[in-house]
Amino acid sequence: MDTWSDGLLVLAVLTNFLLVGSSRITSCIRQASVQGVLVGLFFMTAHFDDLSFGVVAMTGISVVLKGVVFPWLLYRTLEEIEIKKEIEPYVGYTLSLALAVLALGTSFWLSARLPSEGHASALALPVGFFTFFTGLFLIVSRKKALTQVLGYLVMENGVFVIGAVLAQDSPLLVEFGILLDALVAVFVMGLTIFHINRTFDSIDTDQLTNLRE
């Protein structure tokens, strides 16, 4: 299943570049959804040799939550706030793509210094780190709160991939805990974004600096 694992991870890398290079929030949500499905399927291929009901169940839960439920919640929020694009981010899109390439190289450099024996794919750790860095970058470089929520989900995808290859003793427990945290976070963030937009007619996080006691 190494070929399948590698293919899924390569596609996940492409979704990261599309996320940092796109200004349309609907496109970003769609790419995060695709990435969630890819990450969920990778979990099954990573444990294909000891495939069990628990692994299949976790794969199904992951794909449904990351590929359907989370994007649906974000689409609903997007319809309520009527925001379509990330305008004037802190870091421009051309520079964002250049930094993404640098982050990918750094991810391979970091992964080369960690044990790689027994991993489902040699790309697993680099892609996990790269996805984590991509999510973190979206959080700190974008102004719209909804895009920052997407960054959190992408960052969680990176942690999911890393956990799938490093937490060999109890991977299901680790991944299930991550999914629960992500589910709660998306609900809370979605409600927060809705109320911020209703109160201030904007979801630009830099506008929050105008608040006074």
Order of alpha helices (4+ residues) and beta strands (2+ residues): alpha-alpha-alpha-alpha-alpha-alpha-alpha-alpha
